[in-house]
Amino acid sequence: MQIFNVGIGELLFILALAFIVLGPKKAVVTARKIGVWLRNLVTSPLWREAMNASNEVYDLPRHILDDAELQSLVNELDLSAQEIENTLDQAHLETQAELSSINDAFNSGFHANPEFDDPSGR
């Protein structure tokens, strides 16, 4: 867990150091003052404004894509690619069927002629 980019271990070290430097009574009073200050900061309009600005900056690339309608262009390209793939698959199937019929006709021609059945020619 990170709060203000400070990990748990670092936070415990800071608290222990504050306890040693301030003493037990002043450490409690100081912690309470820091808690009140942080609560006031987080609930302040300035903090909300800063968080809104941060969220806007975070969402900016998505908004740019939405405004440029690039997503619809990507969808159209995907659809075109799918249509091309379907056309190629259909052409492949038709070619395979034609090759199969040619192969069958070729093989039936050999079997209809008896001299091709016997390789010795007898």
C-alpha positions as CSV (number, residue, x, y, z in Angstrom):
1,M,0.0,0.0,0.0
2,Q,1.4,3.4,-1.0
3,I,0.3,6.7,0.5
4,F,2.0,9.8,-0.9
5,N,4.5,7.3,-2.4
6,V,5.5,6.1,1.1
7,G,5.4,2.4,1.8
8,I,4.4,0.7,5.0
9,G,8.0,0.1,6.2
10,E,8.9,3.7,5.5
11,L,5.8,4.9,7.3
12,L,6.6,2.8,10.4
13,F,10.2,4.1,10.4
14,I,8.9,7.7,10.3
15,L,6.4,7.1,13.1
16,A,9.1,5.4,15.2
17,L,11.5,8.3,14.6
18,A,8.8,10.9,15.4
19,F,8.0,8.9,18.6
20,I,11.7,9.0,19.7
21,V,12.2,12.7,18.8
22,L,8.9,14.1,20.1
23,G,8.3,11.8,23.0
24,P,5.1,9.9,23.7
25,K,2.8,12.8,24.7
26,K,3.9,15.2,21.9
27,A,3.8,12.4,19.3
28,V,0.2,11.8,20.0
29,V,-0.7,15.5,19.9
30,T,1.3,16.0,16.7
31,A,-0.3,12.9,15.1
32,R,-3.7,14.3,15.9
33,K,-2.8,17.7,14.4
34,I,-1.4,16.0,11.3
35,G,-4.6,13.9,11.0
36,V,-6.8,17.0,11.2
37,W,-4.6,18.8,8.7
38,L,-4.8,15.9,6.2
39,R,-8.6,15.7,6.7
40,N,-8.9,19.4,6.0
41,L,-6.7,19.1,3.0
42,V,-8.6,16.2,1.5
43,T,-12.0,17.8,2.0
44,S,-10.9,21.2,0.7
45,P,-12.1,22.5,-2.6
46,L,-8.5,23.0,-3.7
47,W,-7.9,19.2,-3.3
48,R,-11.0,18.3,-5.2
49,E,-10.0,20.7,-8.0
50,A,-6.5,19.1,-8.1
51,M,-8.0,15.6,-8.2
52,N,-10.4,16.6,-11.0
53,A,-7.5,18.1,-13.0
54,S,-5.5,14.9,-12.4
55,N,-8.4,12.7,-13.6
56,E,-8.9,14.9,-16.7
57,V,-5.2,14.6,-17.6
58,Y,-5.5,10.8,-17.1
59,D,-8.5,10.6,-19.3
60,L,-7.2,12.9,-22.0
61,P,-5.9,10.2,-24.4
62,R,-9.3,8.5,-24.4
63,H,-11.1,11.8,-25.0
64,I,-8.8,12.6,-27.9
65,L,-9.6,9.2,-29.5
66,D,-13.3,9.8,-28.9
67,D,-13.1,13.2,-30.5
68,A,-11.2,12.0,-33.5
69,E,-13.6,9.1,-33.9
70,L,-10.6,6.9,-34.5
71,Q,-12.4,4.0,-32.8
72,S,-15.1,3.9,-35.5
73,L,-12.4,3.9,-38.1
74,V,-10.7,1.0,-36.4
75,N,-14.0,-0.9,-36.3
76,E,-14.5,-0.2,-40.0
77,L,-11.1,-1.5,-40.8
78,D,-11.7,-4.6,-38.8
79,L,-14.9,-5.2,-40.6
80,S,-13.2,-4.7,-44.0
81,A,-10.5,-7.1,-43.0
82,Q,-13.1,-9.7,-42.0
83,E,-14.9,-9.3,-45.3
84,I,-11.6,-9.8,-47.2
85,E,-10.8,-12.9,-45.2
86,N,-14.3,-14.3,-45.9
87,T,-13.8,-13.7,-49.6
88,L,-10.4,-15.3,-49.6
89,D,-11.8,-18.3,-47.7
90,Q,-14.6,-18.7,-50.2
91,A,-12.2,-18.5,-53.2
92,H,-10.0,-21.1,-51.5
93,L,-13.0,-23.4,-51.1
94,E,-14.1,-23.0,-54.7
95,T,-10.5,-23.6,-55.9
96,Q,-10.3,-26.7,-53.8
97,A,-13.6,-28.0,-55.2
98,E,-12.4,-27.4,-58.8
99,L,-9.1,-29.1,-58.2
100,S,-10.9,-32.0,-56.6
101,S,-13.3,-32.4,-59.6
102,I,-10.3,-32.1,-62.1
103,N,-8.4,-34.7,-60.1
104,D,-11.4,-37.0,-60.0
105,A,-11.9,-36.6,-63.8
106,F,-8.2,-37.3,-64.4
107,N,-8.2,-40.4,-62.2
108,S,-11.4,-41.7,-63.8
109,G,-9.8,-41.3,-67.3
110,F,-6.9,-43.5,-66.3
111,H,-9.1,-46.2,-64.8
112,A,-11.4,-46.3,-67.8
113,N,-8.5,-47.2,-70.0
114,P,-7.2,-50.7,-69.1
115,E,-3.7,-50.2,-70.4
116,F,-3.1,-47.6,-67.6
117,D,-4.3,-50.0,-64.9
118,D,-1.5,-52.6,-65.7
119,P,1.9,-51.0,-65.7
120,S,3.4,-53.9,-67.6
121,G,1.1,-53.2,-70.6
122,R,-0.3,-56.8,-70.7
